Amino acid sequence: MTPTRLSRLLQRRWRPSPAGEGRVLTVRSGGGATRPRRRGWESLRTALLAVLVLTVLAGRGVDHWIETTVLPHTVAETSVELRDRSGRLLRAYPVADGIWRMQVGVEEVDPAYRAMLIAYEDKRFYSHAGVDPMAMLRAVGQALWHGRTVSGGSTLTMQVARLLEDGTTGRWSGKLRQMRVALALERRLSKEEILSLYLTHAPFGGNLEGVRAASFAWFGKEPYRLIPAEAALLVALPQSPETRRPDRSVSSARDARARVLQRAQAAGLLTAEAADQATQARLPQERRSFPLLAPHLGDQLRAEAPTQRRFDVTLDAELQARLQEMLRRHVAAGGAHLSGAMIVADHQSGEILASLGAADYTDTARRGFVDMTRARRSPGSTLKPLIYGLAFDEGLVHPDTVMRDAPISFNGYAPQNFDGLFRGDIRVRDALQLSLNTPVVTLTDALGPSRVMAGMRQAGMTPELPGGKAGLAISLGGVGVSLRDLVQLYAALAEGGVGPQLHAVAGATGQTQRLMSPVAAWYLGDILRDLPAPSGHHSGVLPYKTGTSYGHRDAWAVGWDGQHVIGVWFGRADGTPVPGSFGAGLAAPALFEAFAMLKPELSPLAPPPPNALILTSAELPQPLQRYRARGEVFSDAGAGAPEVMFPPSRARIAPVGGRLAMKLRGGRLPFTVLANGVPVARGLRLRDLDLPSPGPGHATLVVIDAEGQSARVAIEIEEAG
């Protein structure tokens, strides 16, 4: 008898009952009358069908029938995943129709769960050939005895066949197809591969398919970390995924779990005490959200490689989560529309350990979907270390070279300091620590804006110029850079002027071009670590620089220790100003807090290179003691009466170390200077003067040259800080 003839025979012998009565077996009596018997006929019919099929196929046609089976596709679409450096899930994407189906191997699932599953669903899984006649006969006996279906006869392989084809279990034709596919699967796949298919496709309620998606949704963790109570619930759910959902029917879920635990105890998988404890365990009350860490990075990588299913990155999931919460707290304190971003990297290896494009990816009011680690914004003063470092290498200045902080004009461009004050003569290190503008613009003019732009590109940055041509304003933030760019720059500074390309994809490599000498880079770290730290943190240990862009649109802080570099940005994603925001007040505290979260103690900085000049201004070689612009001519012959170039009239001046700076033009040497009518200096043979301050308040300074010609200026002197 062929399988086709067998199917026709069964179709004649078995028929459905009238509507609403379920299926009945028609039993003919001697008088030809029929009577229905309401028992577990589905199980009986399926079991008899299996026995008949196996009996028939025991002959010569069995191999041909199985071998010619056309199998359904066993490779299904699974979620795209972003995993961290240890393989932990950072983010996953649902597949078509919003289904959560995640790739999982047998070895990635808790062994206790697998043992419970086999014991409850198919205890002879590893010995049968796809169909278990003994299980079907048991199901028949139970159905006849209880008058209802007590257990099914389907094997795990048959369930896999149904799941792959989305087939029905209610019709005998569907069962026959499942048996055939199951037998074929067993011939073509290993038991582990079949079990893996079940673990990937089993339904767990709603849009959840597979044990891994279910484990994240119900317990927030990978399935290799399941405890007995959790494993038992996940064994029970696929039999009736909607009616046993713990968020909808606690009693059904509890009862189903208890039956699995009872079976596990009977099989010797659990002690009575462990089973009782698991039975009393609380059920999850609601589904959890899937991990959403580094979502912007995931979006970027997925766009770059749309066919790739898994992205292994260098990030640390635990650090990412803690920094995400910290950043969310900081932006919440700054108003409804403030956004923030952060990058943490190892400047020795180039690996990015955390990448936060926004405080909350789902916060539409803050435009959290915009990746602010890649957005081009004005860097404010954060490029000043680059310019000073290039000037160190060019031999223009040394950290203790004296420069003039005074009003200056470059073809009509007259930069002002942030506070509107000028300090006169000041050391380079102090100018950088105070983030003064006129000294750095002066050095940019000496270097040339194109040299500064070239340095940015050498560091691995990709700057954008609003007008297409670099001008002196780039030193004060007149260029577009990203947070990723700035962290890349500071990583090179931390590594002695040349460092690895920052990367988030595991296995990536690359090196930047040398930006500056190790000596110049060390000078910068030595200067910037002396910046005052935010309240509650220690100064003198972390080199860092803050920046605030024009109009308070961007607040920055970037810093490094001996191993790591961190960059922080705050602002509005739409570029709207944030009044009152400063890099020092908003971004610097987050920078120091991020370092504290990263590790308990900062890594020590590199020692000074052997050829570093650690000298005072007076000890430096003569050309480095005071900065003089190239081409500047100093002559003893004055041209007419003396003229005070600095300080300008009505200027407010802050003395440095009790001293005032004055710059003269014209007149004949030597000079005498009066302050409020009292001589403060005589016999001066320089036009760059360093004078004792007469004290705070209004003062009139008078300069008299050798011929009695004079010039005067009225200023206001600030209290000494």
Stockholm file with secondary structure:
# STOCKHOLM 1.0

chainA/1-721         MTPTRLSRLLQRRWRPSPAGEGRVLTVRSGGGATRPRRRGWESLRTALLAVLVLTVLAGRGVDHWIETTVLPHTVAETSVELRDRSGRLLRAYPVADGIWRMQVGVEEVDPAYRAMLIAYEDKRFYSHAGVDPMAMLRAVGQALWHGRTVSGGSTLTMQVARLLEDGTTGRWSGKLRQMRVALALERRLSKEEILSLYLTHAPFGGNLEGVRAASFAWFGKEPYRLIPAEAALLVALPQSPETRRPDRSVSSARDARARVLQRAQAAGLLTAEAADQATQARLPQERRSFPLLAPHLGDQLRAEAPTQRRFDVTLDAELQARLQEMLRRHVAAGGAHLSGAMIVADHQSGEILASLGAADYTDTARRGFVDMTRARRSPGSTLKPLIYGLAFDEGLVHPDTVMRDAPISFNGYAPQNFDGLFRGDIRVRDALQLSLNTPVVTLTDALGPSRVMAGMRQAGMTPELPGGKAGLAISLGGVGVSLRDLVQLYAALAEGGVGPQLHAVAGATGQTQRLMSPVAAWYLGDILRDLPAPSGHHSGVLPYKTGTSYGHRDAWAVGWDGQHVIGVWFGRADGTPVPGSFGAGLAAPALFEAFAMLKPELSPLAPPPPNALILTSAELPQPLQRYRARGEVFSDAGAGAPEVMFPPSRARIAPVGGRLAMKLRGGRLPFTVLANGVPVARGLRLRDLDLPSPGPGHATLVVIDAEGQSARVAIEIEEAG
#=GR chainA/1-721 SS CCHHHHHHHHHHHCCBCSTTSCBCCCEECTTSCEECCCSCHHHHHHHHHHHHHHHHHTSTTHHHHHHTCCCCCCCCCCCCEEECTTSCEEEECCCGGGCEECCCCGGGSCHHHHHHHHHHHCTTTTTSSSCCHHHHHHHHHHHHHHSSCCSCCCCHHHHHHHHHHTCCSSSHHHHHHHHHHHHHHHHHSCHHHHHHHHHHHCBCSTTEESHHHHHHHHHSSCGGGCCHHHHHHHHHGGGSTTTTCTTTCHHHHHHHHHHHHHHHHHTTSSCHHHHHHHHHSCCCCSCCCCCBSSHHHHHHHHHHCTTCCEEEBSCCHHHHHHHHHHHHHHHHTTCTTCEEEEEEEETTTCBEEEEESSSCTTCTTTTTTSCTTTCCBCCTTTTHHHHHHHHHHHTSCCTTCEEEESCCCBTTBCCCCTTSCBCEEEEHHHHHHTTCSHHHHHHHHHHCHHHHHHHHHHTTCCCBCSSSSCCGGGGGTCSBBCHHHHHHHHHHHHTTSCCBCCBCBTTCCCBCCCCSCHHHHHHHHHHHTTSCCCTTSCSSSCCEEEEECGGGCEEEEEEECSSEEEEEEEECTTCCCCTTCCIIIIIHHHHHHHHHHHCSSCCCCCCCCTTCCCCCTTTSCHHHHBCCCTTCCCCSSCCSSCEEEESCTTCEECCBTTEEEEEEESSCSSEEEEETTEEEEEEECCSEEEEECCCSEEEEEEEECTTSCEEEEEEEECCCC
#=GC SS_cons         CCHHHHHHHHHHHCCBCSTTSCBCCCEECTTSCEECCCSCHHHHHHHHHHHHHHHHHTSTTHHHHHHTCCCCCCCCCCCCEEECTTSCEEEECCCGGGCEECCCCGGGSCHHHHHHHHHHHCTTTTTSSSCCHHHHHHHHHHHHHHSSCCSCCCCHHHHHHHHHHTCCSSSHHHHHHHHHHHHHHHHHSCHHHHHHHHHHHCBCSTTEESHHHHHHHHHSSCGGGCCHHHHHHHHHGGGSTTTTCTTTCHHHHHHHHHHHHHHHHHTTSSCHHHHHHHHHSCCCCSCCCCCBSSHHHHHHHHHHCTTCCEEEBSCCHHHHHHHHHHHHHHHHTTCTTCEEEEEEEETTTCBEEEEESSSCTTCTTTTTTSCTTTCCBCCTTTTHHHHHHHHHHHTSCCTTCEEEESCCCBTTBCCCCTTSCBCEEEEHHHHHHTTCSHHHHHHHHHHCHHHHHHHHHHTTCCCBCSSSSCCGGGGGTCSBBCHHHHHHHHHHHHTTSCCBCCBCBTTCCCBCCCCSCHHHHHHHHHHHTTSCCCTTSCSSSCCEEEEECGGGCEEEEEEECSSEEEEEEEECTTCCCCTTCCIIIIIHHHHHHHHHHHCSSCCCCCCCCTTCCCCCTTTSCHHHHBCCCTTCCCCSSCCSSCEEEESCTTCEECCBTTEEEEEEESSCSSEEEEETTEEEEEEECCSEEEEECCCSEEEEEEEECTTSCEEEEEEEECCCC
//
